[in-house]
Amino acid sequence: MQNPSRAIALYGTEETVVPHRVLRAGKLSAELEAGNLRYIRWDGEEVLRAVSFIVRDKDWGTYNPTISRLDVSETENRFRVTFHAVAADAVQSFAYEAVIEGSAGGWLTFAGKGKTDGGFLTNRTGFVILHPIDGIAGVPVTIEHTDGCTIEHRFPDIIDPVQPMMNLRALTHHTSGGARVVTLMEGDTYEMEDQRNWTDASYKTYVRPLAKPWPYLIPAGEGVDQKITVKVSGGRPEHAVQRAITLNLGGEIGVVPPLGIGMRPEDAATNAGAADLLRDLGPAHVMLHHDPRAGHRLETLSCMLKVVRDIGAEPWLEAVIERTDNAGAQAEVIALGATARDLGDPFPTVLVSPAPDLKCTLPGSPWPDAPEASALYDTARAAFPKARIAGGMFSYFTELNRKRPPADLLDLVTFTTSPLVHAGDDRSVMETREAYPAIVKSVAAIADKTPWGVGPSAIGMRDNPYGAAAKANPQNIRQAMNLNDPRQRGLFGAVWALGYFAAFARGGSAFVTLGGGTGPFGAISASAEFPRPWFECHGGVYPVFHVLRGLARLRGAPMVSLDIASCAQVVAFAAQGTAGRELWIGNAGPEQVTIDVPGGSSIAILDANNFATATQAPDHMDHTTPFDGTTGLDAFAVARIRMET
């Protein structure tokens, strides 16, 4: 069988990505991408992650502007960029002019000025600045407020659930390399949020305080006029040299947690059709989503339960509680317990969440009516006396951090994540792994002594706490807030899942639940309403299937430590398997890397060259061949390495 195009193999989409352009002026450099700046560096060291002029709709979706009249001029000591952009949909439009200038003296400015002719409803229009977390978390920062007063502060270490800095005009901090960075923000009032809440690898300083009403209307004929000025000085050069990545395994550090998958009623039939493959994948549990607001009832639970029993996994119940008053919610939970008894009392773990908690409540906003958490959990324990009772948030860590449950009343604290809340490009999605250590540290503090677990999580968003719904994505493109994201079906998705499991397993998660069997978050191709290029004709399993299958088989095995940074170009996980130590490693970038594994004796590789074969061979990664410990890994390739005993 012939392989698909390289784009489909890597990303699951033929969407063309315009390459970024590197702007340089002496020691200053920045990448120009879709009209915004990324990876602003001084003498090779990253000083800011991004400076962007963004336009968002009323559901927090970010427009992809149409750019015209782009002009870029560069000399050895200066660069200048100008362009016209329009952010629009079928209902409204906003046009703006941008001017970007940089100089060898360490000055960078980005000005944006625009207006709307017909009125524009938005949640945010203007500048956003991203500060990297590596080397910045916990360090001092000098804040100049809008009233002119100056105070000394620090970037948050533990993830801050609300805005750690407000009423901002300027920030001054030093990088780990010693560079002094001054960021001046003009044209409106700015504040900062800790984007690690959403697994973004950044702190975000943004225009317009969240305490103001949103969405808000920019009236016809009116607009915005904003400017960001950055001044960088000092520091020492950072010279990156590409070398082989050496992975040395250490001692044992606990055991591999159970890996599960999720299931929704709309995917029950296709999961049933893929039962043989799901049985081979071997999830420890399947989390069955039940939401009465969507018409879920005894019959839908019964259909999902039949699939789970057929594949030999534990059925876990993830139940949304519709009623918002205490008495009504308790009655609903009691009735759900009776339904479970009618099904044979099959659920060893039951997760409950009030429906209002599935939507975001911004800091400073009133919390919506919801049943009292302690009464809800007590009722669940009485209704399901044989089950572990879990609670927290079915939405993201952000909401868990802002509304913390009484962990002492729970057997498990749970939450999910998605890397698509704020951005949809490849680099932003893969960079979310840099935030996982902070998530682990923060959720452990929230849960205290109660075990905690994560998922079901995938690249795509199963729900949208910040708007009406996740995006259906019929164009099969990369974008923020996708429901069905194309990368789930590519090698990219396999590497993302490997890095996710590795970080949370090593961080102490009691379980990790990833994606699903079929559907938009699945590991197996099945008929669907969304596009599935190449798989629509050939079927088979997605690359992520091989990662999930391999990790599921390591359940209960001793984990083995690895000295690897969260921002490294590879992701890796090691354990003591039944036949000796094994290492799973993935290339987290689009360029080939060379890895050196002392003691490695045999290897199986999944990459674009054997993509088609692997889709039809669920046991592809079982077939290792001898190697000498050093090999190259193509873009987003995954390797399973067996070690000498």
C-alpha positions in Angstrom: 0.0 0.0 0.0 1.3 3.4 -0.9 2.0 6.0 1.8 -0.1 9.1 1.9 1.5 12.5 1.2 4.0 13.6 3.8 1.6 16.3 5.0 -1.1 13.8 5.7 1.3 11.4 7.4 2.7 14.1 9.7 -0.4 16.3 10.3 -3.5 14.7 8.9 -4.1 17.6 6.6 -2.9 19.1 3.3 -3.4 22.6 4.7 -0.5 24.7 3.5 1.4 26.5 6.3 3.1 29.7 5.2 6.7 29.5 6.4 7.8 32.1 8.9 10.4 34.7 8.1 13.2 35.6 10.5 13.8 39.3 10.9 17.2 40.4 12.1 18.8 43.6 13.3 22.2 43.1 14.9 21.6 40.9 18.0 17.9 41.3 17.8 15.8 38.7 15.9 12.1 37.8 15.6 10.0 35.4 13.5 7.3 37.0 11.4 4.4 34.6 11.2 0.9 35.5 9.9 1.4 39.2 10.7 2.6 38.6 14.2 6.0 38.2 16.0 7.2 35.0 17.6 10.4 33.9 19.4 11.9 37.4 19.9 15.5 36.7 20.7 18.5 38.8 21.8 21.9 37.3 20.9 20.2 34.0 20.5 18.3 33.9 23.8 14.5 34.0 23.8 13.3 37.1 25.6 9.6 37.1 24.6 7.6 34.2 23.2 5.3 36.4 21.1 3.9 39.9 20.4 0.6 39.7 18.5 -2.2 41.9 17.4 -5.2 39.6 17.6 -8.9 39.9 16.9 -11.4 37.5 18.6 -15.1 36.8 18.2 -17.7 36.6 20.9 -16.9 33.0 21.6 -13.1 33.7 22.1 -12.3 32.2 18.7 -9.4 34.0 17.0 -9.7 35.2 13.5 -7.1 34.3 10.9 -6.8 37.7 9.2 -6.4 38.3 5.5 -3.1 40.1 5.0 -2.4 42.4 2.1 0.1 45.1 1.1 2.9 43.3 3.0 6.2 45.2 2.8 9.4 44.0 4.5 12.6 45.9 4.4 15.8 44.9 6.1 19.4 46.2 6.6 22.1 44.9 8.8 21.0 47.1 11.7 17.3 47.6 11.1 14.1 46.0 9.9 10.6 47.4 9.1 7.4 45.6 8.3 4.1 47.1 7.2 0.8 45.5 6.2 -3.0 45.8 6.0 -5.1 43.1 7.5 -8.8 42.3 7.7 -10.4 40.0 10.3 -13.9 39.1 9.1 -16.7 36.5 8.9 -20.1 36.5 7.2 -21.4 39.0 9.8 -18.7 41.5 10.6 -15.2 42.8 9.8 -12.4 44.7 11.4 -9.5 46.2 9.4 -6.2 47.4 10.7 -2.8 48.7 9.7 0.4 47.3 11.4 3.9 48.7 11.6 6.7 46.6 13.1 10.2 48.1 13.5 13.4 46.7 15.1 16.9 48.0 15.5 20.3 46.7 16.4 20.2 48.9 19.6 17.7 46.4 21.1 14.5 48.4 20.3 11.4 46.7 18.9 8.0 48.4 18.3 4.7 46.9 17.0 1.9 49.4 16.4 -1.7 48.4 15.4 -4.4 50.8 14.4 -7.8 49.8 13.0 -11.5 50.4 12.9 -14.8 48.8 11.8 -17.3 50.3 9.3 -20.3 48.3 10.5 -19.6 47.7 14.2 -17.7 44.7 15.5 -18.6 42.4 18.4 -15.6 41.0 20.1 -14.2 39.6 23.3 -10.7 41.0 22.6 -9.2 43.1 19.9 -5.7 44.3 20.4 -2.3 43.3 21.6 -1.2 40.1 23.4 2.3 39.6 24.7 3.6 36.1 25.6 6.4 35.7 28.1 8.1 32.3 28.1 8.0 30.2 31.3 11.4 28.5 31.1 13.8 30.5 33.2 11.0 33.1 34.0 8.7 31.2 36.4 9.2 32.6 39.9 11.7 35.4 38.9 11.4 39.0 39.9 9.6 41.6 37.7 9.2 45.3 38.1 5.6 46.5 37.4 4.7 50.0 36.3 0.9 50.5 36.8 -1.3 52.7 34.7 -1.3 55.3 37.5 2.5 55.6 37.3 3.4 53.8 40.5 6.0 51.1 40.4 6.2 47.9 42.5 8.4 44.8 42.7 6.7 41.5 42.1 7.4 38.0 40.8 6.2 35.8 37.9 4.1 33.0 39.5 5.7 29.7 40.3 2.6 27.7 41.3 -0.1 28.4 38.6 -2.1 31.5 39.6 -5.9 30.9 39.1 -6.6 34.6 38.6 -4.6 37.6 37.2 -1.2 37.8 38.9 -0.6 41.3 37.6 -3.2 44.0 36.7 -3.5 47.6 35.5 -0.2 47.3 33.6 1.7 49.9 31.6 5.2 48.4 31.7 7.1 45.3 32.8 10.8 44.9 33.4 12.5 41.6 34.0 15.8 39.8 33.5 16.2 36.5 31.6 18.2 33.6 32.8 20.9 34.7 30.4 21.1 38.1 32.1 19.3 40.2 29.5 17.2 43.1 30.7 13.8 43.3 29.0 11.5 46.3 29.3 8.0 46.0 27.7 5.9 49.1 27.4 2.2 48.8 26.5 0.2 51.8 25.2 -3.3 52.4 24.0 -5.4 50.7 26.7 -5.1 49.0 30.1 -3.3 45.6 30.2 -3.2 42.8 32.6 -1.6 39.3 32.9 -2.9 35.8 33.2 -1.0 32.6 33.8 -1.6 30.7 30.6 -0.2 27.5 32.1 -3.8 27.2 33.4 -4.6 26.1 29.8 -1.3 24.2 29.3 0.1 27.1 27.3 3.8 27.5 27.7 3.6 31.2 28.6 2.4 34.0 30.8 0.1 36.3 28.7 -0.2 40.1 29.0 -3.3 41.2 27.1 -5.3 44.2 26.4 -8.6 45.1 28.1 -9.2 43.8 31.7 -11.6 40.9 32.0 -13.5 42.7 34.7 -15.0 44.8 31.9 -18.1 43.5 30.1 -17.6 41.0 27.3 -18.4 40.5 24.5 -18.2 44.3 23.8 -19.1 46.2 20.6 -16.6 48.4 18.8 -19.0 50.9 17.3 -19.0 51.6 13.5 -16.4 54.2 12.6 -14.5 53.7 15.8 -11.5 51.5 16.5 -8.3 50.9 18.4 -4.8 52.5 18.4 -2.2 50.6 20.4 1.5 50.2 20.5 4.0 47.8 22.1 7.6 48.9 22.7 10.3 46.4 23.8 13.8 47.4 24.9 16.4 44.7 25.4 20.0 45.1 26.7 22.8 43.2 28.4 22.8 39.4 28.5 25.2 36.9 27.1 25.2 35.0 23.8 23.4 31.7 23.5 24.9 29.6 20.8 22.8 26.4 20.1 24.7 23.6 18.5 22.8 20.6 17.0 24.1 17.4 18.6 22.9 13.9 19.1 20.4 13.7 21.9 21.7 11.2 24.5 19.2 9.5 26.7 20.5 7.9 29.9 18.1 5.8 32.0 18.2 6.0 35.7 16.6 4.3 38.6 13.0 3.2 39.2 10.5 6.0 40.2 7.1 4.4 40.9 4.8 2.4 38.7 3.2 3.1 35.3 -0.4 4.3 35.9 -3.4 2.8 34.1 -4.1 4.2 30.7 -7.7 4.7 29.6 -9.8 6.2 26.9 -13.0 8.1 26.7 -16.3 7.3 25.0 -19.4 9.4 24.1 -22.8 7.9 23.1 -22.5 9.3 19.5 -19.4 7.1 19.1 -20.7 3.9 20.6 -21.7 2.2 17.3 -18.3 2.8 15.7 -16.5 1.7 18.9 -18.5 -1.5 18.8 -17.4 -2.0 15.2 -13.8 -1.6 16.2 -14.1 -3.9 19.3 -11.3 -6.3 18.1 -8.9 -3.4 17.7 -9.9 -1.8 21.0 -9.4 -5.2 22.7 -5.9 -5.2 21.2 -5.2 -1.6 22.3 -6.0 -2.8 25.9 -7.2 0.3 27.8 -7.5 -0.3 31.5 -10.7 1.7 31.6 -13.2 3.5 29.4 -14.7 6.7 30.7 -18.4 6.8 29.6 -19.8 10.3 29.2 -23.4 10.8 30.4 -25.1 14.1 30.1 -29.0 14.3 30.4 -29.0 17.7 28.7 -27.9 15.9 25.5 -30.6 13.2 25.8 -28.4 10.6 27.3 -30.4 8.0 29.3 -30.4 4.3 30.2 -30.3 3.1 26.6 -27.2 5.2 25.7 -25.4 4.0 28.8 -26.3 0.5 28.0 -24.9 0.7 24.5 -21.6 2.1 25.7 -21.4 -0.4 28.5 -21.8 -3.3 26.1 -18.8 -2.2 24.1 -16.6 -1.8 27.2 -17.6 -5.2 28.5 -16.8 -6.7 25.1 -13.2 -5.3 25.1 -12.5 -6.3 28.7 -12.0 -2.8 30.2 -13.4 -1.2 33.4 -16.4 1.1 32.7 -16.1 4.4 34.5 -19.1 6.7 34.6 -18.6 10.4 33.9 -21.9 12.0 34.9 -23.0 15.6 34.3 -25.6 16.6 36.9 -28.2 18.9 35.2 -30.1 20.2 38.2 -28.6 23.2 39.9 -30.5 23.2 43.3 -29.3 20.9 46.1 -32.5 18.9 46.4 -32.9 18.4 42.6 -29.2 17.5 42.1 -29.4 14.9 44.9 -32.5 13.4 43.5 -30.8 13.2 40.1 -27.8 11.4 41.5 -30.0 9.0 43.4 -31.9 8.2 40.2 -28.6 7.7 38.4 -27.6 5.2 41.0 -30.8 3.3 40.5 -30.1 3.3 36.8 -26.7 1.8 37.4 -28.2 -0.9 39.6 -30.5 -1.7 36.7 -27.4 -2.2 34.6 -25.8 -4.5 37.1 -23.9 -1.9 39.2 -21.0 -2.0 36.7 -19.1 1.2 37.6 -16.1 0.9 40.0 -15.4 4.6 39.5 -18.0 7.4 39.3 -17.2 11.0 38.4 -19.8 13.7 38.9 -19.9 17.4 38.0 -22.6 20.0 38.1 -23.5 21.2 34.6 -22.7 24.9 35.3 -19.1 23.9 36.0 -18.6 22.9 32.4 -18.6 26.6 31.5 -16.0 29.2 32.4 -16.5 31.7 35.2 -14.0 34.5 34.8 -12.2 35.9 37.8 -14.4 38.6 39.5 -17.6 37.3 37.9 -20.4 35.8 40.0 -20.5 32.0 40.1 -23.6 30.5 38.6 -26.1 28.5 40.7 -24.8 25.0 41.3 -25.4 22.3 44.0 -23.2 22.4 47.0 -20.1 20.2 46.3 -20.0 18.4 49.6 -23.7 17.4 49.5 -23.3 16.3 45.9 -20.3 14.1 46.7 -22.0 12.7 49.8 -25.0 11.8 47.8 -22.9 10.2 45.1 -21.2 8.0 47.7 -24.6 6.9 49.0 -26.0 6.2 45.5 -22.9 4.3 44.4 -21.7 2.6 47.6 -19.2 0.3 45.9 -17.6 2.9 43.7 -14.7 5.3 44.0 -16.2 8.8 43.9 -14.3 11.3 41.8 -14.8 15.0 41.2 -13.2 18.2 40.1 -13.8 19.5 36.6 -14.8 17.8 33.4 -13.5 20.9 31.8 -9.9 22.1 32.0 -7.4 22.6 34.8 -8.2 26.3 34.6 -11.6 25.7 36.0 -10.3 23.3 38.6 -7.8 25.9 39.8 -10.5 28.6 40.0 -13.1 26.4 41.8 -11.3 23.9 43.9 -13.3 20.9 45.2 -13.3 19.7 48.8 -10.6 17.1 48.0 -10.9 15.3 51.4 -14.5 14.2 50.4 -13.2 12.5 47.2 -11.4 9.4 46.3 -10.0 11.0 43.1 -9.6 14.6 41.9 -9.9 14.9 38.1 -9.6 17.4 35.3 -8.9 17.5 31.6 -6.8 19.7 29.2 -6.7 20.7 25.5 -3.8 22.4 23.8 -6.1 24.3 21.4 -7.7 26.9 23.7 -5.6 29.9 22.6 -3.8 28.8 19.5 -3.9 26.1 16.8 -0.5 26.2 15.1 1.8 23.2 15.4 4.5 24.9 17.5 2.0 26.2 20.1 0.3 22.9 20.4 3.5 20.9 20.9 4.9 23.6 23.3 2.1 22.9 25.7 4.2 20.1 27.2 6.4 22.8 28.7 3.5 23.6 31.1 2.9 20.1 32.3 5.4 20.2 35.2 3.7 23.3 36.6 0.2 21.6 36.1 1.5 18.6 38.0 2.9 20.7 40.8 -0.2 22.8 41.1 -2.8 20.0 41.0 -0.9 18.1 43.6 -1.3 21.1 45.9 -5.0 21.3 45.1 -5.6 17.6 45.7 -3.4 17.6 48.8 -3.3 14.0 49.9 -6.1 12.8 47.6 -5.0 10.9 44.5 -5.6 12.8 41.2 -5.9 11.9 37.6 -6.2 13.5 34.2 -8.4 13.1 31.1 -10.0 12.2 28.9 -7.7 14.6 27.0 -6.8 14.9 23.4 -5.6 17.6 21.0 -9.1 18.4 20.0 -11.6 20.1 22.4 -14.4 17.9 23.4 -16.2 20.9 25.0 -15.8 24.6 24.9 -16.1 26.2 28.3 -15.5 29.7 26.7 -18.2 29.7 24.0 -21.1 27.8 22.5 -19.2 24.8 21.2 -15.9 23.6 19.9 -15.4 24.1 16.1 -16.6 21.4 13.8 -13.7 22.0 11.3 -15.1 20.8 8.0 -12.1 22.3 6.2 -9.8 20.0 8.2 -7.4 22.8 9.1 -5.3 23.7 12.1 -7.1 26.2 14.3 -7.8 27.0 17.9 -10.8 25.3 19.5 -11.1 22.5 17.0 -13.4 19.6 17.9 -11.9 17.3 15.3 -8.3 18.3 14.8 -6.5 16.7 11.9 -3.3 16.1 13.9 -5.1 13.4 15.9 -4.7 11.2 12.8 -1.0 12.1 12.1 2.3 11.2 13.5 2.1 14.6 15.3 -0.8 13.2 17.4 1.2 10.1 18.4 4.1 12.2 19.7 1.8 14.6 21.5 0.1 11.7 23.3 3.4 10.1 24.2 4.7 13.4 25.8 1.4 13.9 27.6 1.3 10.4 29.2 5.0 10.6 30.1 4.7 13.9 31.9 1.6 13.1 33.9 2.7 9.5 34.7 6.0 10.7 36.0 4.3 13.5 37.8 2.2 11.1 39.9 -1.1 10.9 38.1 -3.2 8.0 39.4 -4.5 7.4 35.9 -4.2 9.0 32.4 -7.1 8.9 30.0 -6.4 9.9 26.4 -8.8 10.5 23.6 -11.1 7.7 22.6 -11.4 4.6 20.5 -13.1 6.1 17.4 -14.5 9.6 16.6 -12.8 12.9 16.6 -10.4 12.0 19.5 -10.0 8.4 18.4 -7.1 6.0 17.7 -9.0 4.0 15.1 -10.4 5.1 11.8 -14.2 4.7 11.4 -16.9 6.3 9.4 -17.5 9.9 10.5 -19.0 13.2 9.4 -15.7 15.0 9.6 -12.9 14.7 6.9 -10.4 11.9 7.3 -8.0 12.2 4.2 -6.5 8.9 3.1 -8.2 7.0 5.9 -11.5 7.4 4.2 -10.3 5.0 1.5 -7.9 2.8 3.5 -9.1 2.7 7.1 -6.8 1.3 9.7 -5.4 2.6 12.9 -3.9 6.1 13.5 -0.3 6.4 14.6 -1.5 7.3 18.2 -2.9 3.7 18.4 0.6 2.3 18.5 1.6 4.6 21.4 -1.5 3.9 23.4 -1.2 0.2 22.9 2.4 0.2 24.0 1.9 2.3 27.0 -1.2 0.4 28.1 0.8 -2.8 28.2 3.2 -1.2 30.7 0.6 -0.7 33.3 1.9 -1.5 36.8 5.5 -1.8 35.6 8.2 0.1 37.4 8.8 3.5 35.7 12.4 4.4 35.0 13.8 7.9 35.4 15.0 10.0 32.4 16.9 13.3 32.6 15.0 15.2 29.9 13.8 18.8 29.9 10.1 19.5 29.1 11.3 21.9 26.3 13.6 19.3 24.7 13.2 18.4 21.1 12.2 14.9 22.0 9.6 13.3 24.4 10.4 10.0 26.1 9.1 7.5 28.6 10.9 4.5 30.0 9.7 1.5 32.1 10.9 -2.0 33.2 8.8 -4.2 30.9 8.4 -8.0 31.1 11.3 -8.6 28.7 13.6 -5.9 30.1 13.7 -2.1 30.0 12.0 -0.4 27.1 12.1 3.2 26.0 9.5 5.1 24.0 10.8 8.2 22.3 9.2 10.7 19.9 10.7 13.5 17.8 8.6 16.6 18.8 9.6 18.7 15.9 9.6 18.8 12.0 13.3 18.4 11.6 15.2 15.1 12.0 17.1 14.5 15.2 19.8 12.0 16.1 19.4 10.0 19.3 22.0 8.0 21.2 20.6 5.4 23.7 23.5 3.7 25.6 22.5 0.1 26.0 19.8 0.1 23.3 19.8 -3.2 21.5 16.7 -3.3 19.3 14.3 -0.7 17.8 11.0 -0.3 16.1 10.2 3.0 14.3 7.0 4.5 13.2 7.5 7.4 10.7 6.2 8.8 7.4 8.2 6.1 5.5 6.2 3.2 7.0 3.0 5.0 7.7 0.7 3.0 5.4 2.1 -0.4 6.6 1.6 0.6 10.3 -2.0 1.7 9.8 -2.8 -1.9 8.8 -0.6 -3.6 11.4 -1.7 -3.0 15.0 1.3 -4.9 16.2 3.8 -2.8 14.2 5.8 -1.6 17.2 6.2 -5.2 18.5 8.6 -6.0 15.7 12.0 -4.6 16.7 15.2 -5.0 14.8 18.8 -4.8 16.2 20.6 -1.4 16.2 23.8 0.0 17.8 22.2 2.6 20.0 22.3 5.6 17.7 19.8 6.4 15.0 18.0 9.3 13.3 14.4 10.0 13.9 12.4 11.7 11.1 9.9 14.5 11.8 7.4 13.4 14.5 8.7 9.8 14.4 8.2 7.5 17.3 10.6 4.7 18.3 10.3 1.8 20.8 13.7 0.7 22.0 14.4 -2.4 23.9 17.4 -2.3 26.2 20.1 -4.8 26.9 19.4 -6.7 30.1 
